[in-house]
């Protein structure tokens, strides 16, 4: 149920005021130590079940339409996958005020309670034709003592971004589904205006990529369909060009390894074979202590140009650390050579990971406005005891031809402040940035402060207090095209052994 968070002056904290039908009271706000760069907290974990880690919130997605911006995320992270519920934070005035709450009818911890044990992997979309917001997510049946039970894909619907319906089934296949992502076709000139598309993969079929379509505002969904080449992968982020073509960049595995993409021109009835965007060359962060993966973050500008960013170490000697890298396309089938986003100089020793890209749909081409939020270790050679986690941000006003100097939004954070999972310390597998009203580039990200006196975590979801911006512009890195199938020695090549699950 919703709780309003009213913004104060720049130096102040957020203020929680109970909404009309609030069922939860927010947990105590974390200390300011790690949050002194103009950020605002938009949610905190109120749950108290002893089976998950509190107070923890991780892995936010965002979407914006007009002056409305919504983020959705996991709340109360379990060590071995999923969370107590899915939370949301909504602003209708570009970020002057926020309302937050938690989806109803999802897990046994939600209010009202739902039938599932855990929830994960929230994705936000807006359907202009049907005037409805959607949050899709994974709903997990996790029998005690079993590694993974049945995982379904569900969606909750809202006309105002505050009051959410009980969830409906998107894909319920009595197996382990993973890494869902939803987008809607909001172009009135598209022949498929009002279609919504959800990507996910079937984990027990080696991450077989699947797509499903709704034509009624998320009330019902088509039978899932594979790509023409039965591509295997995860983390697909569908985007829709103005003419209605759906393009789905994803992290391929197995015989479809690499950053790849597939398309549909018939409103999701059929899906093409996947094509290579680029091979993947990435370094495990902090020796594998932090949970990351080269999942793509994808967006489209106002005229349909596609942008895909992921973490990659090909530009650094010996693949010593990761940079954010970019590839673009006009059609989703032919992609540009990979260029390095110069958040820091080559050889800086700074590791960059978990990027979240935003593109202003009111801009395009060589005047397209891009904003990239990401996590970073200023010293890539740090250890679990010494690593200092930060959140940073860069922007481009010319379609990625050049980028601003980085701006630190939050940190430093010690890894001991961050919840643990069976795949490393976790802030997110993905984060997100969305442009609000063509003016504000508003990210969402998890920030941790030192645990409280009881030892409870203090990790919540934050956004930038004002419109984020960078400093002086720097030139983009030189493009490079790797020969398919090659990789640098000793690095993570995106294979099956490093799949990021729930």
C-alpha positions, -999 to +999 in steps of 0.1 A: +000+000+000+013+035-008+033+057+015+042+092+003+078+105+004+079+143+002+111+159-010+127+185+012+155+209+006+188+195-008+205+189+026+175+172+042+163+136+043+131+122+029+099+124+049+075+095+052+038+103+055+013+075+056-010+073+025-047+069+025-046+031+027-011+024+039-006-010+054+032-009+061+054+016+080+088+022+064+118+009+082+142+034+098+161+054+072+198+045+068+225+069+080+237+097+057+274+085+055+272+069+021+245+092+007+259+127+005+258+135-032+223+149-037+204+116-035+169+109-022+157+076-007+124+065-023+118+032-005+129+011+024+123-025+034+095-028+061+094-066+062+103-087+092+102-123+081+133-141+095+139-161+062+153-132+042+178-104+049+165-071+062+165-042+056+175-048+020+162-036-014+179-045-047+177-044-084+155-015-095+140-010-130+124+023-140+101+036-167+088+071-174+060+086-194+053+123-193+059+136-158+053+101-142+083+080-133+080+046-116+106+023-102+101-013-091+125-036-072+130-065-048+124-060-011+138-083+016+164-103-004+168-140+003+203-154+002+195-180-024+171-161-046+141-138-046+127-114-021+098-109+003+079-088-022+082-063-050+082-027-041+075+004-061+082+041-060+062+066-081+063+103-088+038+122-109+056+155-109+091+146-123+104+139-088+091+166-064+071+140-045+072+102-043+047+076-033+059+041-025+045+007-015+045-030-022+026-051-046-005-069-032-013-106-035+022-118-045+039-137-016+028-149+017+044-118+032+025-093+010-008-076+021-031-092+012-011-124+011-005-142-021+003-179-029+040-176-037+070-178-014+092-152-030+093-126-058+121-113-080+132-094-111+107-065-114+103-047-147+081-016-153+063-007-185+035+017-196+008+010-222-003+043-237-032+028-257-048+012-227-036+038-202-022+012-178+011+007-160+025-028-157+050-044-133+060-079-144+080-100-120+090-136-111+068-154-086+086-182-069+073-214-052+103-224-031+098-257-012+119-259+020+152-277+014+149-277-024+173-257-046+147-241-069+110-248-072+085-235-098+090-199-110+062-181-129+061-147-146+032-125-134+022-089-139+004-064-117-016-035-134-023+001-124-040+031-139-023+055-116+010+039-107+000+038-070-029+014-067-020-020-081-041-050-090-037-085-079-012-101-103-022-120-135-003-148-152+020-139-180+037-173-182+029-202-159+047-233-174+053-253-142+090-249-145+118-224-136+114-192-156+140-164-153+149-128-161+116-113-174+114-079-190+083-060-204+078-032-229+048-018-247+044-003-282+035+033-275+038+047-310+003+057-325+017+052-360+027+016-353+004-011-367+008-028-333+002+002-311-009-010-277+009-044-279+030-053-248+058-078-250+074-098-222+107-116-226+119-144-202+139-176-205+133-212-194+162-219-171+157-256-171+160-257-209+194-240-209+179-205-208+157-209-239+146-174-249+108-169-249+085-140-258+048-135-250+024-107-262-006-089-247-030-069-268-054-059-239-032-040-215-017-069-198-049-087-189-041-118-210-009-130-227-002-152-257+014-186-255+052-182-252+072-185-284+109-191-291+131-174-317+135-189-352+169-203-341+158-214-306+182-189-291+195-195-256+202-166-233+189-144-205+184-107-196+167-098-228+154-062-228+128-056-256+125-022-271+101-010-298+109+012-328+083+038-339+072+017-369+064-013-346+095-035-349+104-051-316+141-056-310+153-078-281+190-075-272+200-103-248+230-121-233+233-152-253+247-185-239+256-219-253+255-220-291+241-185-292+268-170-270+276-132-270+255-100-269+228-108-294+194-095-306+163-108-324+133-090-338+096-092-347+077-072-374+043-089-369+034-078-334+050-107-317+034-135-337+069-147-348+104-139-338+135-139-360+167-158-356+191-140-334+221-120-347+254-112-330+258-077-316+293-085-303+312-113-285+314-108-247+347-101-230+342-093-193+361-096-160+346-109-128+343-080-104+364-082-072+375-117-080+339-128-082+329-115-048+302-092-063+273-105-083+274-091-118+269-103-153+273-087-188+235-083-192+226-057-218+208-025-210+189-013-241+170+018-252+156+035-283+156+071-293+127+091-309+135+080-345+142+044-336+179+042-332+188+014-308+215+017-281+229-013-261+254-010-233+271-037-212+302-042-190+333-053-210+370-054-204+383-056-240+398-020-240+419-026-209+453-043-210+449-079-199+412-074-194+421-061-159+388-043-153+355-035-170+343-004-189+308+003-201+307-002-239+282+008-265+268-006-298+241+010-319+218-001-347+190+014-369+173-019-375+183-044-348+201-067-373+232-047-383+251-033-353+280-008-350+315-017-339+317-016-301+329+017-286+342+024-251+322+049-230+351+069-214+338+072-179+374+070-168+407+070-189+420+037-203+443+022-176+427+041-148+423+010-126+386+017-121+361-011-125+327-002-140+297-026-138+259-030-137+251-002-162+216+012-165+210+032-197+184+059-204+176+076-237+154+106-241+127+096-266+121+133-274+156+134-289+172+115-317+202+109-340+233+131-334+213+151-308+201+121-288+204+125-251+218+095-233+223+090-195+242+060-180+242+051-143+265+024-131+284+010-101+321+013-098+351+003-077+377+031-079+403+004-073+396-027-094+422-047-075+404-043-042+395-072-019+362-079-001+377-061+029+389-031+010+365-026-019+346+008-018+315+007-039+302+038-056+273+048-079+283+071-108+267+087-138+277+100-172+257+117-200+259+123-237+240+150-258+251+137-292+240+101-294+271+087-276+297+105-298+311+120-266+304+118-229+306+139-198+330+134-170+315+111-143+295+124-114+295+103-082+260+099-069+265+077-039+292+060-019+316+049-008+300+017+005+317-013+021+308-047+009+300-058+044+270-034+042+256-052+012+234-084+014+250-117+004+237-142-022+248-176-034+264-157-063+282-129-044+273-096-027+243-080-043+231-046-052+215-057-085+218-077-116+206-046-134+197-010-127+179+016-147+177+052-158+147+069-175+141+104-188+111+122-173+092+147-195+122+150-218+140+170-191+151+149-161+174+119-164+163+100-133+180+068-123+172+043-095+199+024-076+204+006-044+225+023-017+237+008+015+248+023+048+265+007+078+242-019+095+224-006+125+231-015+162+211-047+158+232-058+128+203-053+103+213-041+069+204-006+058+201-009+020+173+009+002+164+023-033+175+058-041+173+083-070+191+115-077+177+145-059+180+168-089+184+162-126+217+144-129+244+158-151+281+153-158+310+178-161+332+185-191+326+163-221+353+137-231+357+120-264+343+085-269+367+055-270+378+041-303+354+014-317+366-021-319+351-052-336+362-086-322+363-117-343+333-139-332+343-166-307+375-149-294+380-137-259+408-125-237+425-151-215+413-156-180+381-136-183+344-143-182+331-149-217+294-150-209+291-188-210+266-211-194+287-214-162+281-178-152+243-174-157+228-150-132+196-165-118+168-152-096 
